[in-house]
Amino acid sequence: MKNRNIKKVAVLGSGVMGSRIACHFANVGCEVLLLDIVPKEGKDRNAVADEHLAFALKSNPSPIYDKKFAKRISTGNFDDDLPKIKDCDWIIEVVIERLDIKQQVLANVEKYRTPGTLDHYEHQRHSDPRDRGRTQ
């Protein structure tokens, strides 16, 4: 088994699970890129990720050990910032549980991810939901 040093993590999907995963990685010293969709209205293209992260940081109990750790999390959106995942050591996908959306996100991830990057979506690469969890 190869030892890995995880310094930067991309979390794809900023909802309840994604924003908290981002906080926990920030807690242990990782830089985190938290991405979500561009909102349909408004000028702030990162509003979805920003709002989800703000909600997580205000929750009680807080998923962040110290508020200063939140500075390790940068937010963005899939349209503008997905190419930044090339600099990440681990990619975690937590978008909505719709196969069509997951397939679209993961197809785009494959364009930018660095070969050998750890990922948490291997089971999502199959187009047939019956293939999930099968060993190859």
C-alpha positions, 0 to 999 in steps of 0.5 A: 500500500502506498503512503499518501499525504493528503493536503488538498481535498475537493468536495463536489456538492456542498449540501448538508453532507458536503459542507460538513465533510469540507469542515472536517477536512479543514479541521485536520489541516487540509485545504478544501475546495468546496464546489456546487452548481451555479444558481439560476438567479443572482450574480454571485456564481458561488452563492450555493456553496457559500450559503451551504458552508455558512449554514454549516458553520452556524450549526450547533454543534458546529462541524468546525473545531475552530472558526479560523479553520474555515479559512482553509475552505474555498468555495466555487462552482462546477462551471468556473472552478472544476479545473482546480481539482487537478491540484487536489489529492482526493476528490469526494463526490456528494452531489444529489442522488440522481444518476443523470446528475452524478454521471454528468459531474463525474464525466466532467471530473474525468476531464480535469482530475490528475491520474492517481488522485484518490477519489470517493466515487469509483462506484459511480463510474458505472452507468448501470446502477446494478453495477454499483458495489460489484467487484471487478 
